Amino acid sequence: IAKVGAIMGSGGMIVMDENTCMVDMARFFMDFIQEESCGKCTPCREGTRRLLQLLEKISQGRGEPEDIATMEELSRTIRETALCGLGQTGPNPVLSTLRYFREEFEAHIYERRCPAKRCVDLLRFEIDPELCSRCGLCAKACPVEAVSWKKKEVARIDKEKCIKCLTCFDKCKFGAIA
């Protein structure tokens, strides 16, 4: 199990699909590891904090190409020098997502785009008229009435009112909101 970067003990399993952002998933797990760290050893305390900062930076569209190499090197250092099992296995989600989903990290960094369309800072909140079915579900779902719609017309998003809650995005079954 260790050879593939997995750990035993939690008894949990997570099912993901193409709507799951792997950068955000790595960030979620690193946030958990950072919270659970006892703080006794520097690699775990400071290393996981730095990994979390890098993942947040990437998911906010501020990532730089060298961040990938930095995360890989830092993850290996933490794994080799941390004193406990949490620190030694903590970087695994980062290493696994970089290994199997590197193209998602690259899309966030080079294209300022989240392929899963989950990283709010990388979304434009615009409606593509070619994909819009003119059903109005997005407008009906918006909690702040930022989406205007008239029957059989393309909906429009008022960016001044929009709170980027993703409600319209989740309601649109046609992928018209980017």
N, C-alpha and C positions, 0 to 999 in steps of 0.2 A: 504494500500500500504506500509506503514512504517513497518508493521509487517513482511513482506517478504523481507525487505531491499531495496525497490525500492524508487525512488523519482519522483515527478512530476516536470515538468517545461521545460525540454530540448526538448520535443516533438520528440526525435529521437529514432530510433530502430536499433539495430545492429544484423545482422544475421551472425552466425558463424557455422563452421563445424569442422570435426575432424582435419583439417589442421590449425586450430587456436590454438595457444599456450595460454592457460589460464593464465599461469604465466606472459607471455609477455603482455597479455591483461590487467591484473591487474597493471603491471608496466606502461603501456601506460596511463591508467586512473590516476594513482597516479602521474605521471609526469605532467599531465594536472592540477590536484588539486594543486600540489606544485607550478606550474607557476601562478595559479590564486589566491593563498593565498595572502591576503593583508599584512600579517606579524604582525598584531597587537597582536594576542594572541599566546603564546608559544606552546600550544598543536597543533595548526594547522601549524604554521610556522616550528617548530622543529620536531613535530611528523610525519607530512607527508614527510618531508625530510628524516627522518630515515626509514620510510616505503619504500620509493623509493630506498634508498640505499640497504635495505635488498632484495627487489625484483630484483634489478640489480645483486646483488651478487648471488642469486639463478639462474637467467637466464644465468649467466656466468659460471655456474658449480662450484661455490665456496660456495654454501649453506651448512649449518650445521643443524642437526636435531632440535636444540633448536630455530632456526630462525622461525619456524612455530608458536610455542607458544609465542615467542616474538612479532610476528606480530599480533596475536590474542589479546594479552593483550594490546599492544600499540594502536591498532584500537579501542578497547572498551574505553580506556582512552581518546583518542582524541574525540570520539563520545560523551562522557559524560561531557567533560570539555571545548570543543571549544565554542567560543562565538557566532559564526554565523552558518547559515545553511550550508555553504560550508564546514566548518570544521566538523560539526556534521554529515554530510552525506558523506564526503570525503572518509572515510575508508570503505564504503559499498562495493566497488568493491573487495577489499582485503578479507573482511569477506565472501562475496558471493562466490568468487572463492575458498576460503579455505573450505567453507561448501560443495559446490557441486562438486568441482574438486580437492579435497585434493590429490588424487592419482597422479595427474600431478605434484604437488609440491614435493611429495615424490619421484617420478621418477627422477626429477631434482636433488634432494638432495642425495638420497641413491644410485641411479644407474648412476648418471651423464649422464642422457639421457632425451631428450625432445621428448615425444611421438608424438607431432605434427611435429617434425623435423624442427622447425623454429628458435630455439636458436642456432645461428651460432657457438658459443663457445662449444657447446655440440655435434656438428657434426664432423665426421671423414673425410668426403669428400673422400670416397672410393666407388668403384662400385662392387656390389655383382654379380659375374658371373652367379649365379643361376637365378637372376631376370633380368639381362640385356637382352634385346631383340636384341641387336646388330644393332639397327636402326641408330645410329649416331646422333640423334637429339641433344643430350647433347653437343657433340663436335662442331656441327654447331652453337649452341647458345652461346658458351663460348666467352665472349668479349676479353679475353686475351690469347686465344688458349692454355689453360692449360689442355684441354681434348684432348687426341689423340685417333684416331679411324681409323681402316681400315675396309673396307667392310666385313661384316659377322664375325667380331671379337669383343670381349669385349673391350669397351672403357677403357682408363686409365686416371687417373687424376694426373698431375704433381703438387705435393703439394707446390713446390717452386714457381711455377707460379700462383697458385690458389689464388684469392683475396677473396674467400668466399662470393661471391655476390648472391649465390643461383640460378643463372640463369639456370645452368645445372640441378639442383635439381627440379626446377619448370617445366622444359621441359620434364623431364623423367616421363612418364605416368605409368611406371612399378614399381616405388618405389625402383629402383636398387641402388640409391645413398644414402649412410648413413653418 
